[in-house]
């Protein structure tokens, strides 16, 4: 395949019936600082409590939810971690939800931490291989959440989002990610092209998914080196300058008649393939 560049040198417990706290109107800036603070869905809340990466403040249960299975495990973990569990009416629970199908469980927690991307390559984080996924203007929260879930399952640890035209870590994203955000590290960058140029000096290769690329994804394996998989928005794909900055541009071979995979499916195929 075509090589784009050469390497540079290598309250305790129990259920408490509670009134729902009012939610203040937030500015765009304050919303950024609060990303990930509301976690909805059973699997996402369970992983929040299991990982203990950030503090969980309260758990809210719809009083009509079945208390067996995962919900029982959530209550047990909450008691162990001394997180209050509050039971509220279905109507009040629905008024708190910010995603579809919260499954009767939501949590309020500290926001997701965002790093400086350069910190991943310097100091105590500087060693070892880095496998990261870069989302170029992926604005659909379900797609973003699905990509994050696949990234964590495939063994990726780092996620890069652009400051503009990204949906951010919303409750819908956390639910679709099914707890994966607790095990990933995130960074915002002012521009994806500049980030791709920056990582070259740290010997990190970049691989862009482009349906029109002549080179096949099957021809690339970067398991033993650091690399960034770059995924574009559904429909428009990668921006022109982003494509120019990628070391490799690859496409996923398809045998069917449908034009292309959606962004989360394509990213999942690529992540597992590159680490094969």
Backbone as JSON, one array per atom type, in Angstrom:
{
  "sequence": "XXXXXXXXXXXXXXXXXXXXXXXXXXXXXXXXXXXXXXXXXXXXXXXXXXXXXXXXXXXXXXXXXXXXXXXXXXXXXXXXXXXXXXXXXXXXXXXXXXXXXXXXXXXXXXXXXXXXXXXXXXXXXXXXXXXXXXXXXXXXXXXXXXXXXXXXXXXXXXXXXXXXXXXXXXXXXXXXXXXXXXXXXXXXXXXXXXXXXXXXXXXXXXXXXXXXXXXXXXXXXXXXXXXXXXXXXXXXXXXXXXXXXXXXXXXXXXXXXXXXXXXXXXXXXXXXXXXX",
  "N": [[0.84, -1.2, 0.0], [0.3, 2.37, -0.24], [2.66, 4.4, 1.29], [2.43, 7.1, 3.46], [4.21, 8.68, 4.86], [7.55, 8.64, 6.22], [8.84, 7.08, 9.22], [9.78, 9.1, 12.03], [12.2, 8.63, 13.47], [12.49, 6.46, 15.27], [-25.21, 8.79, 51.83], [-24.72, 6.41, 53.15], [-26.43, 3.69, 52.27], [-29.69, 2.01, 51.72], [-32.97, 2.66, 50.31], [-34.04, 5.88, 49.56], [-36.73, 8.0, 49.53], [-37.07, 10.73, 47.45], [-37.16, 14.2, 46.57], [-36.79, 15.6, 43.3], [-33.83, 17.26, 42.42], [-33.6, 20.62, 41.26], [-32.55, 21.54, 37.99], [-30.11, 23.72, 37.02], [-30.0, 26.2, 34.4], [-27.45, 25.96, 31.98], [-24.49, 27.46, 30.67], [-22.71, 27.24, 27.51], [-19.98, 26.93, 28.03], [-19.93, 26.07, 30.74], [-21.28, 23.7, 30.44], [-19.47, 22.14, 29.02], [-17.59, 21.7, 31.04], [-19.0, 20.03, 32.64], [-19.31, 17.59, 31.46], [-20.4, 14.26, 31.13], [-21.39, 14.03, 33.7], [-23.96, 13.13, 34.32], [-25.09, 9.94, 34.34], [-26.67, 7.4, 32.65], [-28.67, 4.42, 32.43], [-28.44, 0.91, 33.02], [-26.07, -0.74, 32.73], [-24.1, 1.19, 32.31], [-24.18, 2.69, 34.72], [-23.52, 0.71, 36.55], [-20.83, 0.12, 35.77], [-19.68, 2.6, 36.3], [-19.76, 2.62, 39.11], [-18.25, 0.34, 39.67], [-15.72, 0.87, 38.54], [-14.76, 3.16, 39.87], [-13.33, 5.43, 39.2], [-14.06, 8.06, 39.16], [-15.9, 10.17, 41.41], [-19.04, 9.1, 42.59], [-22.07, 10.64, 43.25], [-24.88, 10.37, 43.76], [-27.44, 7.9, 43.37], [-30.29, 7.39, 41.42], [-33.4, 5.74, 41.39], [-36.1, 4.58, 39.47], [-39.16, 4.07, 40.98], [-40.66, 1.95, 40.09], [-39.0, 0.1, 38.96], [-37.6, -3.13, 38.28], [-36.05, -4.88, 40.84], [-34.14, -6.87, 40.62], [-31.24, -8.73, 39.33], [-29.02, -6.74, 37.43], [-29.74, -4.3, 38.6], [-29.98, -4.92, 41.29], [-27.3, -5.52, 41.79], [-26.19, -2.97, 41.35], [-27.29, -1.52, 43.49], [-26.07, -2.88, 45.61], [-23.34, -2.31, 45.12], [-23.45, 0.46, 45.41], [-24.1, 0.72, 48.13], [-21.78, -0.39, 49.22], [-19.92, 1.49, 48.38], [-20.78, 3.67, 49.72], [-22.7, 5.37, 48.58], [-25.57, 7.32, 48.23], [-28.78, 5.92, 47.58], [-31.6, 6.77, 45.89], [-35.05, 6.56, 45.72], [-37.52, 7.37, 43.4], [-40.59, 8.67, 41.95], [-42.01, 7.4, 38.86], [-42.7, 9.47, 37.09], [-41.19, 11.64, 38.01], [-38.67, 10.55, 37.69], [-38.53, 10.28, 34.9], [-38.53, 12.97, 34.22], [-36.0, 13.74, 34.92], [-34.34, 12.37, 33.21], [-32.11, 12.41, 30.41], [-31.68, 10.99, 28.19], [-32.84, 8.43, 25.91], [-34.64, 5.66, 27.14], [-33.56, 4.97, 29.82], [-33.68, 2.86, 31.53], [-34.61, 2.84, 34.13], [-32.64, 3.62, 35.93], [-30.31, 5.99, 37.06], [-27.36, 8.0, 37.54], [-25.62, 10.55, 39.37], [-22.55, 12.1, 39.02], [-19.02, 12.99, 39.4], [-17.66, 15.05, 36.77], [-16.41, 13.77, 33.6], [-12.93, 13.41, 33.22], [-10.75, 15.45, 31.32], [-7.77, 15.3, 29.51], [-4.67, 17.02, 28.7], [-3.66, 16.55, 25.44], [-0.95, 16.39, 24.79], [0.2, 15.57, 27.15], [0.01, 12.86, 27.16], [2.22, 11.89, 25.94], [4.45, 12.63, 27.26], [6.42, 12.9, 30.32], [5.3, 10.84, 33.03], [3.46, 9.4, 31.56], [4.63, 8.99, 29.16], [5.85, 6.65, 28.11], [5.59, 3.4, 26.41], [3.28, 1.74, 24.09], [0.85, 3.54, 22.25], [-2.5, 3.44, 21.56], [-4.95, 4.97, 19.89], [-8.09, 6.6, 19.22], [-9.35, 8.91, 16.95], [-11.84, 11.22, 16.57], [-13.28, 12.79, 14.0], [-15.31, 15.29, 13.83], [-17.64, 13.81, 14.57], [-20.86, 13.82, 15.27], [-23.19, 12.58, 16.08], [-24.66, 11.29, 18.93], [-25.24, 8.59, 19.59], [-23.74, 7.13, 17.76], [-21.18, 8.01, 18.53], [-21.05, 7.02, 21.19], [-21.21, 4.26, 20.67], [-18.82, 3.87, 19.25], [-16.97, 4.43, 21.29], [-17.51, 2.35, 23.08], [-16.72, 0.11, 21.53], [-14.03, 0.79, 21.18], [-12.91, 0.56, 23.76], [-13.36, -2.17, 24.21], [-11.76, -3.26, 22.2], [-9.23, -2.63, 23.03], [-8.17, -0.1, 22.87], [-7.06, 2.95, 24.37], [-7.14, 5.72, 24.39], [-8.88, 8.69, 23.49], [-9.62, 11.15, 21.15], [-11.17, 14.23, 20.68], [-12.54, 16.84, 18.67], [-12.69, 20.33, 19.53], [-14.73, 21.8, 18.42], [-17.82, 21.14, 16.72], [-18.48, 18.59, 17.81], [-20.34, 16.22, 19.61], [-19.79, 15.81, 22.27], [-19.55, 14.39, 25.65], [-22.34, 13.27, 26.37], [-25.39, 12.35, 28.22], [-26.68, 10.49, 26.53], [-24.53, 9.53, 25.06], [-23.0, 8.34, 27.12], [-24.7, 6.29, 27.89], [-24.93, 4.75, 25.51], [-22.29, 3.96, 25.32], [-22.08, 2.14, 27.32], [-20.67, 2.01, 29.79], [-18.01, 2.15, 29.03], [-16.69, 4.6, 29.01], [-15.58, 4.97, 31.49], [-13.16, 3.75, 31.5], [-11.57, 4.84, 29.61], [-9.36, 7.39, 28.3], [-9.59, 10.87, 27.71], [-9.24, 13.64, 25.44], [-9.57, 16.98, 24.36], [-8.99, 18.68, 21.31], [-7.9, 21.57, 19.53], [-7.83, 21.46, 16.79], [-8.07, 18.8, 14.5], [-6.26, 18.26, 12.28], [-3.89, 19.63, 13.1], [-3.3, 18.21, 15.43], [-2.71, 15.67, 14.38], [-0.4, 16.26, 12.99], [1.21, 16.98, 15.12], [1.59, 14.56, 16.58], [3.33, 13.12, 15.05], [5.95, 13.68, 15.72], [6.27, 12.17, 17.92], [6.51, 9.66, 17.02], [4.11, 8.42, 16.24], [1.86, 6.81, 14.23], [-0.7, 7.64, 11.84], [-3.88, 6.58, 10.8], [-6.29, 6.92, 8.46], [-9.75, 6.38, 7.95], [-11.28, 6.01, 4.92], [-13.72, 5.75, 2.6], [-13.21, 5.98, -0.13], [-10.55, 5.4, -0.52], [-7.83, 3.78, -2.19], [-6.25, 1.8, -1.01], [-6.41, -1.11, 1.03], [-7.85, -1.82, 4.22], [-7.19, -4.3, 5.19], [-4.55, -4.67, 4.56], [-2.95, -3.49, 6.42], [-1.26, -3.59, 9.5], [-0.74, -2.6, 12.7], [-0.14, -3.36, 15.24], [2.12, -3.54, 16.92], [3.09, -0.99, 17.24], [2.73, 2.54, 18.0], [-0.29, 4.19, 17.23], [-2.85, 6.19, 15.64], [-6.21, 5.89, 14.96], [-8.22, 7.41, 12.64], [-11.39, 8.67, 12.32], [-14.07, 9.8, 10.39], [-16.99, 11.98, 10.05], [-20.31, 10.67, 9.56], [-21.43, 10.44, 6.29], [-20.11, 12.96, 5.29], [-17.51, 12.18, 5.85], [-13.92, 12.14, 6.28], [-12.4, 15.34, 6.78], [-10.88, 17.43, 4.25], [-8.25, 18.46, 4.85], [-7.6, 16.88, 7.02], [-7.45, 14.35, 5.83], [-5.19, 14.77, 4.28], [-3.21, 14.94, 6.2], [-3.03, 12.42, 7.29], [-1.07, 9.45, 7.68], [-1.61, 7.03, 6.47], [-4.25, 6.19, 4.27], [-7.1, 4.29, 4.24], [-9.52, 1.88, 3.11], [-12.47, -0.08, 3.82], [-12.9, -3.2, 2.53], [-15.78, -4.21, 0.71], [-18.44, -6.47, 0.01], [-21.09, -6.36, -0.59], [-24.08, -4.55, -1.73], [-24.81, -2.18, -0.5], [-23.84, 1.18, 0.07], [-21.94, 2.0, 2.1], [-20.6, 1.27, 5.41], [-21.99, 2.33, 8.6], [-20.61, 4.92, 10.75], [-19.88, 3.96, 13.33], [-19.9, 1.17, 13.03], [-17.95, 0.85, 11.02], [-15.69, 1.91, 12.33], [-15.42, 0.05, 14.39], [-14.79, -2.35, 13.0], [-12.32, -1.54, 11.93], [-10.75, -0.98, 14.22], [-10.43, -3.49, 15.54], [-9.21, -4.88, 13.48], [-6.78, -3.53, 13.01], [-5.4, -4.15, 15.3], [-4.96, -6.82, 15.14]],
  "CA": [[0.0, 0.0, 0.0], [1.04, 3.63, -0.33], [3.09, 4.93, 2.58], [2.27, 8.56, 3.4], [5.41, 9.33, 5.35], [8.48, 7.74, 6.89], [8.92, 7.38, 10.65], [10.7, 10.2, 12.35], [13.19, 8.01, 14.34], [11.52, 5.86, 16.17], [-25.74, 8.36, 53.25], [-24.96, 5.0, 53.13], [-27.48, 2.96, 52.1], [-31.12, 2.0, 51.66], [-33.68, 3.51, 49.38], [-34.55, 7.11, 50.16], [-37.64, 8.71, 48.63], [-36.48, 12.07, 47.4], [-37.59, 15.16, 45.55], [-35.77, 15.76, 42.26], [-33.22, 18.58, 42.47], [-33.79, 21.41, 40.05], [-31.34, 21.61, 37.15], [-29.93, 25.1, 36.55], [-29.65, 26.4, 33.0], [-26.01, 26.07, 31.88], [-23.9, 28.04, 29.48], [-21.95, 26.26, 26.74], [-18.71, 26.7, 28.72], [-20.14, 25.26, 31.93], [-21.7, 22.38, 30.0], [-18.24, 21.43, 28.71], [-16.95, 21.29, 32.29], [-19.86, 19.07, 33.32], [-19.56, 16.44, 30.59], [-20.39, 12.94, 31.75], [-21.8, 14.05, 35.11], [-25.17, 12.34, 34.46], [-24.88, 8.63, 33.73], [-27.96, 6.73, 32.57], [-28.63, 3.05, 31.93], [-27.97, 0.0, 34.06], [-24.68, -1.15, 32.56], [-23.23, 2.37, 32.48], [-24.12, 3.03, 36.14], [-22.76, -0.36, 37.22], [-19.41, 0.31, 35.51], [-19.29, 3.8, 37.04], [-19.54, 2.22, 40.5], [-17.18, -0.66, 39.73], [-14.42, 1.45, 38.18], [-14.4, 4.11, 40.94], [-12.38, 6.39, 38.67], [-14.57, 9.36, 39.59], [-16.83, 10.05, 42.53], [-20.48, 9.04, 42.35], [-22.73, 11.39, 44.33], [-26.2, 9.83, 44.08], [-28.1, 7.01, 42.43], [-31.74, 7.53, 41.41], [-34.12, 4.61, 40.84], [-37.54, 4.65, 39.24], [-39.72, 3.2, 41.99], [-41.28, 0.8, 39.46], [-38.0, -0.74, 38.3], [-37.36, -4.46, 38.83], [-34.84, -4.78, 41.69], [-33.27, -8.03, 40.48], [-30.19, -8.66, 38.33], [-28.04, -5.65, 37.46], [-30.18, -3.26, 39.54], [-29.58, -5.4, 42.62], [-25.85, -5.34, 41.87], [-25.95, -1.53, 41.47], [-27.61, -1.13, 44.87], [-25.03, -3.45, 46.46], [-22.12, -1.51, 44.91], [-23.69, 1.78, 46.0], [-23.97, 0.58, 49.58], [-20.36, -0.63, 49.5], [-19.19, 2.74, 48.13], [-21.43, 4.72, 50.51], [-23.4, 6.28, 47.67], [-27.01, 7.29, 48.51], [-29.69, 5.42, 46.55], [-32.86, 7.46, 46.12], [-36.16, 6.04, 44.94], [-38.43, 8.45, 43.04], [-41.7, 8.23, 41.11], [-41.7, 7.29, 37.44], [-42.82, 10.77, 36.44], [-40.02, 12.44, 38.38], [-37.49, 9.94, 37.06], [-38.55, 10.65, 33.47], [-38.19, 14.39, 34.09], [-34.56, 13.87, 35.09], [-33.61, 11.67, 32.14], [-31.69, 13.18, 29.25], [-31.49, 10.06, 27.09], [-33.97, 7.54, 25.75], [-34.48, 4.31, 27.67], [-32.58, 4.95, 30.91], [-33.82, 1.57, 32.21], [-34.97, 3.01, 35.53], [-31.47, 3.88, 36.78], [-29.35, 7.03, 36.65], [-26.42, 8.43, 38.59], [-24.94, 11.84, 39.26], [-21.15, 11.85, 39.36], [-18.07, 14.01, 38.94], [-17.51, 15.04, 35.31], [-15.3, 13.04, 32.99], [-11.7, 14.2, 33.17], [-10.11, 15.62, 30.01], [-6.33, 15.55, 29.61], [-3.97, 17.66, 27.59], [-3.19, 15.45, 24.59], [0.52, 16.31, 24.83], [0.6, 14.89, 28.38], [0.05, 11.43, 26.9], [3.5, 11.53, 25.32], [5.54, 13.17, 28.09], [6.37, 12.58, 31.74], [5.02, 9.46, 33.44], [2.63, 8.76, 30.53], [5.32, 9.03, 27.88], [6.31, 5.36, 27.6], [4.63, 2.4, 25.96], [2.54, 1.96, 22.85], [-0.4, 4.29, 22.37], [-3.52, 3.14, 20.56], [-5.96, 6.0, 20.11], [-9.06, 6.85, 18.16], [-9.58, 10.34, 16.76], [-13.16, 11.41, 15.96], [-13.3, 14.04, 13.24], [-16.66, 15.83, 13.66], [-18.71, 12.82, 14.77], [-21.81, 14.59, 16.09], [-24.31, 11.75, 16.52], [-24.25, 10.73, 20.22], [-25.3, 7.13, 19.61], [-22.55, 6.66, 17.06], [-20.0, 8.25, 19.37], [-21.06, 6.06, 22.29], [-20.89, 2.93, 20.14], [-17.38, 3.86, 18.96], [-16.25, 4.36, 22.56], [-17.67, 0.99, 23.59], [-15.85, -0.76, 20.74], [-12.63, 1.15, 21.44], [-12.5, -0.04, 25.02], [-13.34, -3.62, 24.03], [-10.66, -3.63, 21.32], [-7.96, -2.37, 23.7], [-7.74, 1.29, 22.74], [-7.13, 3.63, 25.67], [-7.15, 7.18, 24.26], [-9.89, 9.22, 22.57], [-9.41, 12.57, 20.84], [-12.36, 14.89, 20.13], [-12.33, 18.26, 18.34], [-13.44, 21.24, 20.38], [-15.92, 22.25, 17.69], [-18.56, 20.13, 15.97], [-18.48, 17.29, 18.46], [-21.48, 16.22, 20.53], [-19.34, 15.74, 23.65], [-19.93, 13.21, 26.43], [-23.7, 13.51, 26.85], [-26.01, 11.14, 28.79], [-26.93, 9.51, 25.46], [-23.23, 8.92, 24.76], [-22.6, 7.44, 28.22], [-25.55, 5.09, 27.84], [-24.53, 3.94, 24.36], [-20.96, 3.43, 25.58], [-22.26, 1.01, 28.25], [-19.65, 1.99, 30.84], [-16.65, 2.21, 28.49], [-16.01, 5.88, 29.27], [-14.87, 4.91, 32.78], [-11.86, 3.12, 31.3], [-10.88, 5.53, 28.52], [-8.86, 8.73, 28.58], [-10.11, 11.79, 26.7], [-8.63, 14.95, 25.25], [-10.08, 17.85, 23.31], [-7.95, 19.39, 20.56], [-8.47, 22.7, 18.78], [-7.96, 21.05, 15.4], [-7.57, 17.45, 14.25], [-5.05, 18.27, 11.45], [-2.74, 20.03, 13.91], [-2.99, 17.1, 16.33], [-2.06, 14.62, 13.6], [0.97, 16.73, 12.72], [1.94, 16.98, 16.39], [1.95, 13.22, 17.06], [4.4, 12.55, 14.23], [7.24, 13.81, 16.41], [6.3, 11.14, 18.95], [6.53, 8.39, 16.29], [2.76, 7.85, 16.22], [1.31, 6.77, 12.89], [-2.13, 7.94, 11.76], [-4.56, 5.81, 9.76], [-7.6, 7.49, 8.23], [-10.74, 5.58, 7.24], [-11.83, 6.76, 3.8], [-14.33, 4.79, 1.68], [-12.68, 6.11, -1.48], [-9.12, 5.11, -0.57], [-7.52, 2.57, -2.96], [-5.58, 0.81, -0.18], [-7.33, -1.86, 1.87], [-7.58, -1.94, 5.65], [-6.6, -5.61, 5.46], [-3.1, -4.66, 4.28], [-2.24, -2.75, 7.46], [-1.28, -4.09, 10.88], [0.13, -1.71, 13.49], [-0.27, -3.82, 16.62], [3.33, -3.37, 17.7], [3.54, 0.4, 17.24], [1.71, 3.5, 18.41], [-1.01, 4.74, 16.09], [-4.15, 6.83, 15.84], [-7.22, 5.63, 13.95], [-8.97, 8.65, 12.44], [-12.71, 8.36, 11.79], [-14.8, 11.02, 10.06], [-18.44, 12.02, 10.24], [-21.07, 9.89, 8.6], [-21.87, 11.29, 5.18], [-18.99, 13.76, 4.75], [-16.23, 11.5, 6.04], [-12.81, 12.95, 6.78], [-12.18, 16.64, 6.14], [-9.77, 17.4, 3.28], [-6.94, 18.65, 5.49], [-7.37, 15.7, 7.86], [-6.98, 13.29, 4.92], [-3.82, 15.09, 3.86], [-2.28, 14.75, 7.32], [-2.94, 11.01, 7.68], [0.03, 8.7, 7.08], [-2.25, 6.05, 5.62], [-5.69, 6.26, 4.03], [-7.51, 2.93, 3.92], [-10.95, 1.62, 3.02], [-12.89, -1.42, 4.21], [-13.45, -3.91, 1.37], [-17.16, -4.63, 0.87], [-18.93, -7.37, -1.04], [-22.51, -6.12, -0.8], [-24.52, -3.46, -2.58], [-24.96, -0.95, 0.28], [-22.69, 2.05, -0.23], [-20.9, 1.98, 3.13], [-21.0, 1.01, 6.8], [-22.07, 3.58, 9.37], [-19.31, 5.26, 11.33], [-19.54, 3.11, 14.47], [-19.58, -0.17, 12.53], [-16.67, 0.94, 10.33], [-14.64, 2.1, 13.33], [-15.25, -1.21, 15.11], [-14.03, -3.25, 12.13], [-10.95, -1.04, 11.8], [-10.0, -1.1, 15.48], [-10.05, -4.88, 15.76], [-8.31, -5.3, 12.4], [-5.44, -2.94, 13.19], [-4.74, -4.77, 16.44], [-5.01, -8.28, 14.98]],
  "C": [[0.87, 1.25, 0.0], [1.38, 4.14, 1.06], [3.09, 6.44, 2.51], [3.48, 9.3, 3.95], [6.31, 8.29, 5.97], [8.53, 8.09, 8.37], [10.01, 8.38, 10.94], [11.93, 9.66, 13.06], [12.36, 7.51, 15.48], [11.36, 6.18, 17.75], [-25.7, 6.94, 53.25], [-26.35, 4.71, 52.8], [-28.91, 3.11, 51.95], [-31.71, 2.89, 50.59], [-34.22, 4.71, 50.11], [-35.46, 7.78, 49.15], [-37.23, 10.18, 48.65], [-37.14, 12.91, 46.32], [-36.46, 15.3, 44.53], [-35.17, 17.14, 42.35], [-33.45, 19.32, 41.17], [-32.48, 21.51, 39.31], [-31.18, 23.02, 36.62], [-29.6, 25.13, 35.07], [-28.14, 26.67, 32.89], [-25.58, 26.75, 30.59], [-23.13, 26.94, 28.75], [-20.65, 25.91, 27.47], [-18.89, 25.81, 29.94], [-20.59, 23.84, 31.58], [-20.49, 21.53, 29.65], [-17.6, 20.87, 29.98], [-17.73, 20.2, 33.0], [-20.1, 17.81, 32.48], [-19.43, 15.13, 31.35], [-20.91, 12.89, 33.16], [-23.1, 13.28, 35.35], [-25.02, 11.07, 33.64], [-26.2, 7.86, 33.79], [-27.82, 5.33, 31.97], [-27.95, 2.13, 32.93], [-26.49, -0.36, 33.94], [-23.72, 0.02, 32.78], [-23.07, 2.74, 33.95], [-23.33, 1.97, 36.9], [-21.27, -0.17, 37.01], [-18.87, 1.56, 36.2], [-18.93, 3.45, 38.48], [-18.39, 1.23, 40.64], [-15.81, -0.04, 39.52], [-13.88, 2.38, 39.27], [-13.31, 5.08, 40.49], [-12.77, 7.81, 39.07], [-15.67, 9.15, 40.63], [-18.27, 10.03, 42.05], [-21.19, 9.69, 43.52], [-24.07, 10.78, 44.75], [-26.64, 8.87, 42.98], [-29.61, 7.25, 42.55], [-32.36, 6.31, 40.74], [-35.58, 4.98, 40.61], [-38.18, 3.64, 40.19], [-40.4, 1.95, 41.39], [-40.28, -0.17, 38.83], [-37.86, -2.07, 39.03], [-36.03, -4.45, 39.59], [-33.89, -5.97, 41.55], [-32.16, -7.75, 39.48], [-29.23, -7.5, 38.52], [-28.45, -4.57, 38.47], [-29.8, -3.65, 40.97], [-28.07, -5.23, 42.83], [-25.48, -3.87, 42.04], [-26.19, -1.07, 42.91], [-26.53, -1.64, 45.82], [-23.73, -2.66, 46.35], [-22.27, -0.12, 45.53], [-23.54, 1.73, 47.51], [-22.51, 0.42, 49.98], [-19.56, 0.66, 49.37], [-19.77, 3.94, 48.88], [-22.05, 5.81, 49.64], [-24.89, 6.2, 47.97], [-27.81, 6.77, 47.31], [-31.07, 6.0, 46.84], [-33.93, 6.94, 45.16], [-37.16, 7.16, 44.68], [-39.52, 7.91, 42.11], [-41.27, 8.16, 39.65], [-41.73, 8.62, 36.72], [-41.6, 11.65, 36.75], [-38.75, 11.88, 37.75], [-37.4, 10.35, 35.6], [-38.16, 12.12, 33.27], [-36.7, 14.65, 34.24], [-33.77, 13.34, 33.9], [-33.29, 12.6, 30.98], [-31.31, 12.27, 28.08], [-32.74, 9.19, 26.98], [-33.67, 6.19, 26.39], [-33.42, 4.21, 28.74], [-32.69, 3.72, 31.78], [-34.04, 1.7, 33.71], [-33.84, 3.33, 36.47], [-30.67, 5.04, 36.21], [-28.51, 7.44, 37.84], [-25.92, 9.83, 38.3], [-23.53, 11.66, 39.8], [-20.29, 13.05, 39.0], [-17.96, 13.94, 37.42], [-16.36, 14.16, 34.86], [-14.08, 13.96, 32.93], [-11.17, 14.25, 31.74], [-8.65, 16.0, 30.22], [-5.88, 16.54, 28.54], [-3.4, 16.54, 26.73], [-1.67, 15.3, 24.65], [1.0, 15.56, 26.07], [0.67, 13.38, 28.19], [1.41, 10.95, 26.4], [4.7, 12.0, 26.15], [5.38, 12.7, 29.53], [6.07, 11.11, 31.99], [4.19, 8.7, 32.42], [3.37, 8.56, 29.22], [5.69, 7.69, 27.29], [5.18, 4.49, 27.08], [3.93, 2.76, 24.67], [1.23, 2.67, 23.14], [-1.33, 3.91, 21.21], [-4.69, 4.08, 20.84], [-6.91, 6.09, 18.93], [-9.36, 8.33, 18.14], [-10.9, 10.49, 16.0], [-13.22, 12.78, 15.31], [-14.74, 14.45, 12.96], [-17.75, 14.76, 13.66], [-19.7, 13.44, 15.76], [-23.02, 13.79, 16.55], [-23.94, 11.05, 17.82], [-24.29, 9.21, 20.3], [-24.11, 6.53, 18.88], [-21.29, 6.85, 17.9], [-19.94, 7.25, 20.51], [-20.7, 4.67, 21.83], [-19.41, 2.81, 19.8], [-16.57, 3.72, 20.25], [-16.34, 2.96, 23.16], [-16.76, 0.02, 22.86], [-14.38, -0.48, 21.01], [-12.13, 0.49, 22.71], [-12.4, -1.56, 24.89], [-12.15, -4.07, 23.19], [-9.29, -3.41, 21.96], [-7.38, -1.0, 23.45], [-7.92, 1.98, 24.09], [-7.36, 5.13, 25.57], [-8.15, 7.62, 23.19], [-9.67, 10.71, 22.4], [-10.67, 13.11, 20.17], [-12.0, 16.33, 19.77], [-13.19, 19.15, 19.22], [-14.73, 21.71, 19.73], [-16.52, 21.08, 16.91], [-18.33, 18.72, 16.5], [-19.61, 17.31, 19.48], [-21.05, 16.17, 21.99], [-19.86, 14.49, 24.35], [-21.27, 13.49, 27.1], [-24.24, 12.25, 27.53], [-26.31, 10.07, 27.73], [-25.64, 8.8, 25.09], [-22.84, 7.94, 25.86], [-23.43, 6.17, 28.21], [-25.14, 4.18, 26.7], [-23.16, 3.31, 24.56], [-20.96, 2.3, 26.59], [-21.14, 0.88, 29.27], [-18.23, 2.16, 30.35], [-15.93, 3.5, 28.85], [-15.24, 5.87, 30.58], [-13.45, 4.4, 32.63], [-11.04, 3.76, 30.18], [-10.36, 6.88, 29.0], [-9.19, 9.64, 27.41], [-9.28, 13.06, 26.63], [-9.38, 15.69, 24.16], [-8.89, 18.51, 22.63], [-8.62, 20.49, 19.74], [-8.66, 22.35, 17.31], [-7.36, 19.67, 15.19], [-6.32, 17.46, 13.36], [-3.8, 18.63, 12.25], [-2.33, 18.92, 14.86], [-2.25, 15.99, 15.58], [-0.63, 14.99, 13.25], [1.81, 16.65, 13.99], [2.42, 15.59, 16.77], [3.04, 12.57, 16.22], [5.74, 12.62, 14.95], [7.38, 12.82, 17.56], [6.24, 9.74, 18.33], [5.18, 7.67, 16.35], [2.23, 7.94, 14.8], [-0.18, 7.09, 12.93], [-2.73, 7.22, 10.56], [-5.98, 6.36, 9.62], [-8.5, 6.53, 7.47], [-11.4, 6.43, 6.16], [-12.4, 5.77, 2.8], [-13.76, 4.84, 0.27], [-11.21, 5.77, -1.62], [-8.85, 3.81, -1.33], [-6.9, 1.46, -2.12], [-6.57, 0.18, 0.81], [-6.88, -1.86, 3.33], [-6.86, -3.26, 5.95], [-5.08, -5.62, 5.3], [-2.28, -3.99, 5.37], [-2.36, -3.46, 8.81], [-0.27, -3.27, 11.68], [0.13, -2.1, 14.96], [0.94, -3.46, 17.48], [3.89, -1.95, 17.68], [2.41, 1.3, 17.73], [1.03, 4.07, 17.17], [-2.33, 5.36, 16.52], [-5.05, 6.46, 14.67], [-8.09, 6.86, 13.85], [-10.28, 8.32, 11.71], [-13.47, 9.66, 11.56], [-16.29, 10.9, 10.3], [-19.14, 11.18, 9.19], [-21.61, 10.84, 7.51], [-20.69, 12.02, 4.56], [-17.65, 13.06, 4.88], [-15.17, 12.43, 6.6], [-12.73, 14.28, 6.03], [-10.93, 16.57, 5.26], [-8.41, 17.5, 3.96], [-6.6, 17.48, 6.41], [-6.83, 14.55, 6.99], [-5.52, 13.53, 4.52], [-2.81, 14.81, 4.96], [-2.15, 13.29, 7.76], [-1.76, 10.33, 6.97], [-0.49, 7.64, 6.12], [-3.72, 6.43, 5.45], [-6.12, 4.88, 3.56], [-9.03, 2.85, 3.85], [-11.23, 0.19, 3.46], [-13.49, -2.11, 2.99], [-14.87, -4.39, 1.66], [-17.61, -5.47, -0.31], [-20.38, -7.11, -1.4], [-22.8, -4.91, -1.67], [-24.67, -2.13, -1.84], [-23.68, -0.13, 0.18], [-21.58, 1.97, 0.82], [-21.49, 1.61, 4.48], [-21.21, 2.35, 7.51], [-20.78, 3.75, 10.17], [-18.92, 4.34, 12.49], [-19.17, 1.7, 14.02], [-18.22, -0.17, 11.84], [-15.51, 1.08, 11.31], [-14.36, 0.8, 14.08], [-14.44, -2.21, 14.28], [-12.56, -2.83, 12.08], [-10.14, -1.24, 13.07], [-9.54, -2.53, 15.73], [-9.07, -5.38, 14.7], [-6.9, -4.78, 12.62], [-4.68, -3.56, 14.35], [-4.7, -6.3, 16.34], [-3.62, -8.9, 15.13]]
}
